[in-house]
Amino acid sequence: MKKKLSIALLCTLIICIFSGCSKLDQLQVKMGMKNTDFDYMKQGNIKQIVIQNTRDQGFCFIVSDPKAIMEIYDILSTAKPVSTKSSLKPDYIFKITDSSGKEYQFNYIAGLDKKDGGNLYNDSNIYVVSGRIDTDIIQIFGEDVRKPPKDFSELYYKFILQALDKYRQSNDKAGTVGIDINNDVEIGKYILSTDLDDFKKSLPSNTQLLESQDQNTDIVESIVTQGYKWDLYKAEITFKDKKNNTEVKYYLVYSYDSKSGWSEKLDTTKPKDF
């Protein structure tokens, strides 16, 4: 496999040197390394690209710089057309608008592997994008974008289960539990469908992730982020027993030290500096 790939890259280099980049583009299209579906972005008539997070309406990028638009084109032009899209919910919506006002809209799921189906799609086309478009865009915007806490995707789902374990220890007759993160707006922009899918697969028995209000469980565990920095994270976790109409609240504080790593405090007593 590596030998075939090396030969293909060598041929590409030779054609680029002796025949120019137009020949290179044609070769890459024939080899399935590029598509021509996004060539309309090369004409210089794209007014802007809006990248909207689906979980946080305030987390939105508007790209109008021609250089940045071409960087996005470079990513999209290497997307591979496929026939099946992923069943996961999109993390972002892309709206590409040209100078005439015509709009091209796509749904995007971040961080998928090729075997999981297309992660960039609309009603007409489905593609597999190998790179993380959202990460590349954040790098373009640099320091203007607030970054999540260190190790966020690991810590977030870990403490949800820790709080559940602690609740069950003091409420051994607790029934079915539904985990609700739908109202955790403060941190929603960093939640990815791929992480949620892995989290659902790790849930213990009698526990489910709530995706709508129609799902009926005895107890609801809701999470609301209260504040965060790169090295600090705070959250309020509420367990509501719908049968007995009672609530139990936990307060979580994660803090990071370069020498000792993360430390955590999870208790029913609200910290003074919370």
C-alpha positions in Angstrom: 0.0 0.0 0.0 2.8 2.4 0.9 4.7 1.6 -2.3 1.6 2.3 -4.4 1.1 5.6 -2.6 4.7 6.6 -3.1 4.5 5.9 -6.8 1.3 8.0 -7.1 2.9 10.9 -5.3 6.0 10.7 -7.5 3.9 10.8 -10.6 2.0 13.8 -9.3 5.3 15.6 -8.6 6.6 14.9 -12.1 3.5 16.1 -13.8 3.4 19.2 -11.7 7.0 20.0 -12.6 6.8 19.4 -16.4 3.1 20.1 -17.2 1.9 22.7 -14.7 -0.7 22.8 -12.0 -3.7 22.4 -14.3 -2.4 19.0 -15.3 -1.8 18.2 -11.7 -5.5 19.1 -10.8 -6.7 16.8 -13.6 -4.6 13.9 -12.4 -5.8 14.4 -8.8 -9.4 14.4 -10.0 -8.8 11.1 -12.0 -7.1 9.5 -9.0 -10.0 10.5 -6.7 -7.7 12.8 -4.7 -9.8 15.9 -5.6 -13.3 16.8 -6.7 -14.5 19.6 -9.0 -17.8 20.3 -7.1 -16.4 23.3 -5.3 -14.7 24.9 -8.3 -17.2 27.8 -8.1 -15.1 29.0 -5.1 -12.1 29.5 -7.3 -13.6 32.2 -9.4 -13.1 34.9 -6.7 -16.9 35.6 -6.5 -17.5 34.2 -3.0 -18.8 37.0 -0.8 -18.6 35.1 2.5 -18.7 31.7 4.3 -20.7 31.5 7.5 -19.8 28.6 9.8 -22.5 28.2 12.5 -22.3 25.9 15.5 -25.5 24.0 15.9 -25.4 23.9 19.8 -24.4 27.5 20.4 -26.0 30.1 18.1 -23.4 32.6 19.4 -20.5 30.6 18.2 -20.3 31.6 14.5 -17.5 32.4 12.1 -18.0 34.8 9.1 -15.1 34.3 6.6 -14.8 37.0 3.9 -11.0 37.2 3.4 -10.2 35.8 0.0 -7.1 33.9 1.3 -9.1 32.2 4.0 -11.8 31.3 1.5 -9.3 29.6 -0.7 -7.9 27.7 2.3 -11.4 26.4 2.9 -11.7 25.6 -0.8 -8.4 23.6 -0.6 -10.0 21.4 2.2 -13.4 21.0 0.5 -11.8 20.2 -2.9 -10.1 17.1 -1.4 -13.4 15.8 0.1 -14.3 12.4 -1.3 -17.9 12.0 -2.6 -19.7 9.0 -1.0 -23.2 7.6 -1.2 -24.0 7.3 2.6 -24.0 10.0 5.2 -23.4 9.6 8.9 -26.5 9.2 11.2 -25.0 11.6 13.7 -26.3 15.1 14.2 -24.3 17.9 12.5 -22.0 20.0 14.7 -21.8 22.9 12.2 -23.8 24.4 9.3 -21.8 25.9 6.4 -23.4 28.6 4.3 -21.3 29.7 1.2 -22.7 32.8 -0.4 -21.5 34.2 -3.8 -21.6 37.8 -5.0 -25.0 37.2 -6.6 -26.6 36.1 -3.4 -26.7 32.4 -4.3 -26.2 30.2 -1.2 -24.7 26.7 -0.9 -25.5 25.1 2.4 -23.9 22.0 4.0 -24.1 20.2 7.3 -20.8 19.2 8.9 -19.9 16.6 11.5 -16.5 17.1 13.0 -13.9 14.4 13.7 -15.5 11.4 11.8 -13.5 8.5 10.3 -14.1 7.5 6.7 -15.8 4.3 7.8 -18.5 6.3 9.6 -20.0 7.7 6.5 -20.1 11.2 5.0 -19.6 14.1 7.4 -20.2 17.0 5.0 -23.6 16.9 3.2 -26.7 18.6 1.8 -29.7 17.3 0.0 -27.8 16.7 -3.2 -24.3 15.6 -2.2 -22.4 13.7 0.5 -18.6 13.9 1.2 -16.0 12.6 3.5 -13.8 15.4 4.8 -10.6 14.0 6.3 -9.5 17.2 8.1 -11.1 19.1 10.9 -12.5 22.2 9.1 -13.6 23.8 12.3 -10.1 23.4 13.8 -8.5 25.0 10.8 -10.9 27.9 10.9 -10.2 28.5 14.6 -6.5 28.6 13.8 -7.2 31.2 11.1 -9.0 33.4 13.7 -6.3 32.8 16.2 -6.7 34.5 19.6 -10.1 35.9 18.8 -11.6 32.5 19.6 -12.0 31.4 23.2 -10.5 28.0 23.8 -12.1 25.2 25.8 -10.6 23.9 29.1 -7.6 21.6 28.7 -8.7 17.9 28.1 -12.3 19.1 27.9 -13.7 16.2 25.9 -12.3 13.7 28.5 -13.2 15.7 31.7 -16.7 16.7 30.7 -18.1 13.2 30.3 -16.0 11.8 33.1 -17.5 14.0 35.8 -21.1 13.4 34.6 -20.6 9.7 35.4 -18.8 10.5 38.6 -21.7 12.6 39.8 -24.1 9.9 38.8 -22.2 7.3 40.8 -22.1 9.5 43.8 -25.9 10.2 43.6 -26.7 6.5 43.3 -24.5 5.7 46.3 -26.7 7.9 48.5 -29.9 7.0 46.6 -29.8 3.2 46.1 -33.4 3.0 45.0 -32.9 5.5 42.2 -34.7 4.3 39.0 -33.9 5.2 35.4 -31.7 8.2 34.8 -31.8 10.6 31.9 -28.7 12.8 31.3 -29.6 16.3 30.0 -26.9 18.5 28.6 -29.1 20.3 26.1 -29.3 23.5 28.2 -25.5 23.6 28.8 -25.2 26.6 26.4 -21.9 27.9 27.9 -19.9 24.9 26.8 -22.2 23.5 24.0 -19.9 24.8 21.3 -17.2 22.3 22.3 -19.5 19.3 22.4 -19.2 17.1 19.3 -21.5 14.4 18.0 -18.7 11.9 17.8 -17.9 12.4 21.5 -21.6 12.1 22.4 -21.9 8.9 20.5 -18.9 7.4 22.4 -20.4 8.7 25.6 -23.8 7.0 25.0 -22.1 3.7 24.4 -20.3 4.0 27.8 -23.5 4.7 29.8 -24.4 2.2 32.6 -27.7 0.3 32.5 -30.9 2.2 33.2 -29.2 5.4 32.0 -29.7 7.3 28.7 -28.7 10.6 27.1 -31.7 12.8 26.7 -32.1 14.2 23.2 -35.7 15.4 23.5 -38.3 16.1 26.2 -40.3 13.1 25.1 -37.9 10.7 26.7 -39.3 9.6 30.1 -37.0 8.7 33.0 -37.5 8.6 36.8 -34.6 11.0 37.4 -33.0 13.7 35.3 -29.3 14.7 35.7 -28.8 18.1 34.2 -25.5 19.8 33.8 -24.9 23.6 33.6 -21.4 25.0 33.1 -20.8 28.0 35.5 -17.5 29.1 34.1 -14.3 28.0 32.6 -10.7 28.8 31.5 -8.0 26.8 30.0 -7.0 25.5 33.5 -10.3 25.8 35.4 -13.8 24.4 35.0 -16.9 24.8 37.1 -20.3 23.2 36.8 -23.5 22.7 38.6 -25.1 19.2 38.4 -28.7 18.8 39.4 -30.5 15.5 40.0 -34.3 15.8 39.9 -36.4 12.9 41.1 -39.7 13.3 39.2 -41.6 10.8 41.3 -40.7 12.3 44.7 -40.4 15.9 43.4 -37.0 16.3 45.1 -33.7 17.7 43.9 -30.0 17.2 44.8 -27.3 19.6 43.6 -23.6 18.9 43.2 -21.0 21.5 42.6 -17.9 20.6 40.6 -14.6 22.5 40.4 -11.8 21.2 38.2 -8.4 23.0 38.5 -5.2 22.2 36.6 -1.6 22.5 37.8 1.3 21.9 35.5 3.1 19.7 38.1 0.2 17.7 39.6 -2.3 17.7 36.7 -6.1 18.0 37.3 -7.6 18.1 40.7 -11.3 17.9 41.4 -13.9 18.8 44.0 -17.4 17.4 43.8 -19.7 18.1 46.7 -23.2 19.1 47.6 -21.9 22.2 49.4 -21.4 25.2 47.2 -17.9 26.6 47.3 -17.4 30.2 48.4 -15.7 31.2 45.2 -18.0 29.3 42.9 
